[in-house]
Amino acid sequence: MIRALALVAAVAGAGSAEAFECVHIPDVADAFLRAQASEFQFVPVYGQLSYGEVAPGVVKYDEGSFPPASTLYEARMVGVALGPDGFDVPFDAPFTLEVQCFLEHCGYMGEDIPVLTFLRAEDGVYSASVSICPVFTFHSPSPEELAIVVECQRGGTCEPDPDR
């Protein structure tokens, strides 16, 4: 609750995108543990995504208006999913991406860069949600970050970075 209030206060007092700052920036171990503790099933996937006909950021709004709080986009993720031996399970599937916004600030999942994301899986259908302070999406993850997720999967050391 305190974090949520700090976020609202930070954004409400911000006059520009440069003034916005996330209160908590999760790391890959934190994301893995949150996904594992969730009532939902998540699949960690490393790869690239592509969008359907309309990509986030393409829709323009009148000056002075804000984007909707949530918008759904059709996307496809191609890469490798996390298996028992690491990121080695071929993955190519469509998913629904929910982009969440707060005032004029919106989440983002890049199309032209490698992404590690934890896709929610339900009855063979995948989805993801990204906000201005994403929890389950990491752009251009380092080899070390991918190795941490593999280590978490294997039951090894899986501790979030306390400095983030």
C-alpha positions in Angstrom: 0.0 0.0 0.0 2.8 2.4 0.9 4.5 1.6 -2.5 1.3 2.3 -4.3 0.9 5.6 -2.6 4.5 6.5 -3.3 3.9 5.7 -7.0 0.8 7.8 -7.2 2.5 10.7 -5.4 5.5 10.5 -7.7 3.4 10.4 -10.9 0.9 13.0 -9.7 3.7 15.4 -8.9 5.5 14.7 -12.1 5.3 17.2 -14.9 7.0 15.0 -17.5 8.1 11.5 -18.3 11.6 12.2 -17.0 10.1 12.9 -13.5 8.5 9.4 -13.3 10.4 6.8 -11.3 9.4 3.2 -10.3 9.5 2.6 -6.5 10.5 -1.0 -7.0 12.3 -2.4 -10.0 12.1 -6.2 -9.9 14.9 -8.4 -11.1 14.7 -11.8 -12.8 14.9 -13.8 -9.5 12.1 -11.7 -8.0 10.0 -12.3 -11.2 10.7 -16.0 -11.0 9.6 -16.2 -7.3 6.5 -14.1 -7.9 5.5 -16.3 -10.9 6.2 -19.5 -8.8 4.1 -18.2 -5.9 1.2 -17.1 -8.2 -2.0 -19.1 -8.5 -1.5 -18.9 -12.2 1.0 -20.9 -14.3 3.8 -18.9 -16.0 6.2 -19.9 -18.7 9.5 -18.0 -18.9 10.3 -17.4 -22.6 13.4 -15.7 -24.1 13.0 -14.4 -27.6 11.5 -11.7 -29.8 8.0 -10.7 -30.2 6.1 -9.3 -33.1 2.7 -7.5 -33.2 -0.3 -7.9 -35.3 -1.7 -5.0 -37.3 -1.5 -2.4 -34.5 1.5 -2.1 -32.2 1.6 -0.2 -28.9 2.5 3.4 -29.4 1.0 3.5 -32.9 -2.4 4.9 -31.7 -2.2 8.6 -31.1 -4.4 10.6 -28.7 -5.6 14.1 -28.8 -3.3 16.6 -26.9 -4.4 16.8 -23.3 -6.1 13.4 -23.3 -4.7 10.2 -21.9 -4.6 6.7 -23.3 -7.0 4.1 -21.8 -5.9 2.5 -18.6 -5.5 -0.8 -20.4 -5.3 -1.9 -24.0 -5.1 -5.4 -25.5 -2.8 -6.2 -28.4 -2.3 -9.4 -30.4 1.4 -10.5 -30.5 3.6 -13.5 -31.2 6.6 -14.7 -29.2 9.3 -16.7 -31.0 12.3 -18.0 -29.1 13.0 -20.6 -26.4 11.1 -21.5 -23.2 12.6 -22.5 -20.0 12.9 -26.3 -19.7 14.7 -28.6 -17.2 18.0 -28.0 -18.9 17.7 -24.3 -19.4 16.3 -22.1 -22.2 16.2 -24.8 -24.8 12.5 -25.6 -25.6 11.5 -24.1 -28.9 8.7 -21.7 -28.5 6.5 -20.0 -31.2 3.0 -19.0 -30.1 0.6 -16.1 -30.2 -0.3 -14.3 -27.0 -2.4 -11.4 -25.9 -0.5 -8.5 -24.5 -2.2 -6.1 -22.0 -0.5 -2.7 -22.0 -1.4 -0.8 -18.8 -1.1 3.0 -18.6 -1.2 5.5 -15.7 -1.9 9.0 -16.9 0.3 9.4 -20.1 2.8 6.7 -19.0 2.4 3.3 -20.5 4.1 0.0 -20.3 6.2 -1.2 -23.2 7.4 -4.5 -24.6 9.9 -4.0 -27.4 9.5 -5.6 -30.8 13.1 -5.2 -32.1 15.1 -6.4 -29.1 15.4 -9.7 -27.2 13.0 -10.0 -24.4 12.7 -12.3 -21.4 9.1 -12.5 -20.3 7.0 -14.7 -18.1 3.9 -15.6 -20.1 0.8 -16.6 -18.2 -0.5 -19.9 -19.6 -4.1 -20.9 -19.2 -5.7 -23.7 -21.1 -3.1 -23.5 -23.9 -3.6 -19.7 -24.3 -0.8 -17.3 -23.4 -1.0 -13.7 -22.2 1.2 -11.1 -20.7 0.7 -7.8 -19.0 3.2 -4.9 -18.9 2.8 -1.7 -16.9 5.0 1.4 -16.5 6.9 -0.6 -13.8 7.0 -4.1 -15.3 7.3 -7.1 -13.1 7.6 -10.0 -15.6 9.3 -8.5 -18.6 13.0 -7.7 -19.2 14.4 -6.1 -22.3 17.8 -7.3 -23.5 18.5 -9.6 -20.6 22.1 -10.4 -19.9 23.5 -14.0 -20.1 23.9 -13.7 -16.3 20.1 -12.8 -15.9 19.2 -15.8 -18.0 21.5 -18.0 -15.9 19.8 -16.8 -12.7 16.4 -17.9 -14.0 17.8 -21.3 -14.9 19.4 -21.6 -11.4 16.0 -20.7 -9.9 14.3 -23.3 -12.0 16.8 -26.0 -10.8 16.1 -25.1 -7.2 19.5 -23.4 -6.6 20.1 -19.9 -5.2 17.2 -17.7 -6.2 17.4 -14.4 -4.2 16.2 -11.1 -5.5 18.7 -8.2 -5.5 18.0 -6.1 -2.4 19.5 -3.0 -4.0 16.8 -2.9 -6.8 
